[in-house]
Amino acid sequence: LRDKQRVIYTTPIKALSNQKYRELHEEFKDVGLMTGDVTLNPSASCLIMTTEILRSMLYRGSEITREVAWVIFDEIHYLRDKERGVIWEETIILLPDNVHYVFLSATIPNAKQFAEWISFLHNQVKFPFF
C-alpha cells in the first residue's frame, strides 16, 4: 500500500475477527484489530473489524475510512440474513466509489447478480470468481 492507504478486513462476528487478526498479524505484523471490545494497533495499514464497526465509522466520517483503499468482506453471504443483512448493504452503499473490495463466501448463491449490483452502485466493473 502506498500514500497511507489502508486495507480493512471485515467479519460478521468478533470471534472470527480475533482469529483473522492472529493469523494476519503472525504473517504481516502491521495489522490492527477493532471489535468494539478491543482495539489493538489502530494505526496499522491493515485493520480487522466487524462489519458493524466499519458501518459505524462510515456514518461518523472517521479518518480511517478516508484512508481506505481496499475492503475485504468475509462471509458476504450474511448479506442475505434477515436481521443483520442491512448492515452489509449499508456498509457497501456508504463506501466511496474509489474503494476497491473483495467479497468472500463459499455459499453465495447469486454471485453474478451480486456483482452486477455492486457494479451499478459504484460505477466499477467487477469480476465475480466462482
Buried (B, 14 or more C-beta within 10 A) or exposed (E): EEEEEBBBBBBBBBEBBBEBBEEBBEEEEEBBBBBEEEEBBEEBBBBBBBBBBBBBBBEEEBEBBEBBBBBBBBBBBBBBEEEEEEBBEBBBEBBEEEBBBEBBBEEBEEBEEBBEBBBEBBEEEBEBEE
